[in-house]
Amino acid sequence: MSIEWVNRAVDDLRAWGRAHSLDVDVDEVRLLCDYASDYLDVNELGDFTPVTFEELLLNIYPRKVIAPPESAPETVAAARTLVDFLLATEEIGGKMAVRMRTVLDRIEPEMPIALADTSRFGMAKSLFSAIGADSLEQDAGSAILSVSAVREEPAVEHCDCPGCSPLPPVRLAPRETLVQSALRVPLVTDARRLVQWMLAGGRTPTLKGRLRVRDAGEAAAQLSVADPGLLWELAVHTGLVQVEGSAIFDGEDFDPLEIWAATVEFVVEKDTGGAVTGDVSLDEELYGLCDMLYRLQAPVPIPLVRDYLEEIGLVEGGEIDVPEAVRRLAYCGMAEPGEELLELTPLALWGLRELYTDLGVEAPEAADLTTADAPELIEGLLSGMPAEMAEADIGGWLENRTPEQAVTELFGSVSGAPSVARGIAVTIVDRLGPDAEEAVRAFLEEPELRPHAIHWLSSRGLAAPTLTQEEMLWMSVDMLALAMPVAEEDPETFAENMSASGPPPHVIEEMWRVDHPEVVDVLELLGRSLRDHGAAKAARKAAFKARSRAIG
């Protein structure tokens, strides 16, 4: 999927809705664009056609999206909004808009039926509708994200401090790009200008090394800078200027990235008294805000930033001008400029990683997985990278291979592997079309992959053996094993979804017979999680039988 065009389209749609006082379901429209891009070769808004909507809502959604039938009107309404937007922005003409609306009128009563038709469910959806939409309704990128925290070690509770909560891997920009960006940061550029202005005029700081009030006033007027005092403190801290008593000297030749690393430390750790963001309390909490953005590695809408500031108690004593704070952070080189979203710059990402490393915090760097082999791809995706990064790497990896090569490498690397690795391979292969048929069919002789291969073939209308009851049970256990980390992290949501569409007791009773290395763990999880007492009891009995068989 081309993340860039979808993000741009959603941003434009949000702005259009605001300009016309329309309540736009941005998340639903994003999902439409995501799936259109993934499965229907839609690479820009102008590629949408009436057939696109028909395929999306009556084929792709029923197969991929875990959603109740009653949610269909919301999805169709979002599609109608998208049509209005396409027409308003002249991506389509009036006749095309009429055709699209006619198709949507026909789809609206059909879509709930399609969503309820279990024969249309794709592999993940048909087996995992009980696990939860957050972890399973998406394709490979999101499925990978839901298990991205899985490691060989068991999950542990972490506190919120950076030293205890593991940082996600980050993808850094090339060094040459970072150097050029560092040289253009307005804050640092103005600090250099101030130093040269002081030196050229023979001006000196106070005995404490600070900027004199008179010089600050003149610098503000002559250099058109808002806060000369902040610039001078930054210059001293980063070594742009050397102060010896009341004398000053130009800093020695410096590495732009070394200056930038010191700038990041200054901005997020020093007591700047509100000079950075315009608010004293926000300056004090800037480390925490930047840490949150570093972990998310995605743009955050301004309303959500306000919610975050409310949650940490920063707005109790007065309103913070968040857009102004974003503007100031952009001036400092920390945030991308914009009024709608807050996002770290690639330069800020690099600088924060340097800061974490200096503090002794492990801050992994994400390798480029597009040229990796299949085991390296799976291992990298399991490292906890953000969804957009994972999606880009998967797309690049697939572009470098034919469908047959991708299947052979992925399936060939996970025979005998843990279910979490096999699950990632399966979800990536599930993105491929019928041209991968021969390669998938070759794995029908692999016991662990045979059920997945059968389901892949049958879901595309290709000739396939019938799944035996034992194979269906094995695949169910295999995919439930994939979801165990998610279930352990959020047992309430897991229990709710299992109550809605979990396996009946008579199916659970038979799971103990499955020759799967994680069958005991799966059954114990069901025994703890199921709210139906009969089903929970069946799971506990089955777990006992499975343990007994293993001992015997």
HELIX and SHEET records of a PDB file:
HELIX    1   1 ILE A    3  ALA A   19  1                                  17    
HELIX    2   2 VAL A   26  LEU A   40  1                                  15    
HELIX    3   3 LEU A   45  ASP A   47  5                                   3    
HELIX    4   4 PRO A   50  GLU A   55  1                                   6    
HELIX    5   5 LEU A   56  ILE A   60  3                                   5    
HELIX    6   6 TYR A   61  LYS A   64  1                                   4    
HELIX    7   7 PRO A   69  SER A   71  5                                   3    
HELIX    8   8 ALA A   72  ALA A   88  1                                  17    
HELIX    9   9 GLY A   94  ALA A  116  1                                  23    
HELIX   10  10 THR A  118  ARG A  120  5                                   3    
HELIX   11  11 MET A  123  PHE A  128  1                                   6    
HELIX   12  12 ALA A  133  LEU A  136  1                                   4    
HELIX   13  13 ALA A  140  SER A  146  1                                   7    
HELIX   14  14 ARG A  175  LEU A  183  1                                   9    
HELIX   15  15 PRO A  186  ALA A  200  1                                  15    
HELIX   16  16 VAL A  213  LEU A  223  1                                  11    
HELIX   17  17 PRO A  228  THR A  238  1                                  11    
HELIX   18  18 PRO A  256  GLU A  269  1                                  14    
HELIX   19  19 VAL A  280  GLU A  284  1                                   5    
HELIX   20  20 LEU A  286  LEU A  296  1                                  11    
HELIX   21  21 ILE A  302  GLU A  311  1                                  10    
HELIX   22  22 VAL A  322  TYR A  331  1                                  10    
HELIX   23  23 PRO A  346  ASP A  358  1                                  13    
HELIX   24  24 LEU A  369  THR A  371  5                                   3    
HELIX   25  25 ALA A  374  LEU A  381  1                                   8    
HELIX   26  26 ALA A  387  GLU A  399  1                                  13    
HELIX   27  27 PRO A  403  SER A  413  1                                  11    
HELIX   28  28 SER A  419  VAL A  429  1                                  11    
HELIX   29  29 PRO A  434  ALA A  436  5                                   3    
HELIX   30  30 GLU A  437  ARG A  441  1                                   5    
HELIX   31  31 ALA A  442  GLU A  445  5                                   4    
HELIX   32  32 ARG A  450  SER A  459  1                                  10    
HELIX   33  33 GLN A  469  GLU A  489  1                                  21    
HELIX   34  34 PRO A  491  SER A  501  1                                  11    
HELIX   35  35 PRO A  505  ILE A  508  1                                   4    
HELIX   36  36 MET A  511  ARG A  513  5                                   3    
HELIX   37  37 VAL A  519  SER A  529  1                                  11    
HELIX   38  38 HIS A  533  ILE A  551  1                                  19    
SHEET    1   A 2 VAL A 241  GLU A 244  0                                        
SHEET    2   A 2 ALA A 247  ASP A 250 -1                                        
SHEET    1   B 2 VAL A 300  PRO A 301  0                                        
SHEET    2   B 2 LEU A 341  LEU A 342 -1                                        
END                                                                             
